[in-house]
Amino acid sequence: MKRKRYSVGQIVAAVKQHELGTSVADISRRLGIAEKTFYRWKKEYGGLEASEVRELKQLREENAKLKKLVADLSLDKVMLQDIAAKNGKRAATPRGGALFAATLCGE
């Protein structure tokens, strides 16, 4: 069975119909989805407008990118400390996250 993709607007409209009194079984049957899918949509998108859902998705993507950036920088820091320790030098640890700030600014 081919998966259908529903737009954010369609999902929000389905959740609003349920809030207005339409049964979950009717909405699920009309859209061709499982009731479990509807309840997952309701949990994620309940009470939001379509524009708010788009903004939420955008913020989640940005948060994921920032988490990846922090993980990469942490790994780089550990590798540099290991190299410095192998060379017999004390690993320099910047105070207050200067390495992180310099990297974000492109310095």
Secondary structure, DSSP 8 states (H G I E B T S, - for coil): -------HHHHHHHHHHHHTT--HHHHHHHHT--HHHHHHHHHHHTT--HHHHHHHHHHHHHHHHHHHHHHHHHHHHHHHHHHHHHTTS-----GGGHHHHHHHHT-
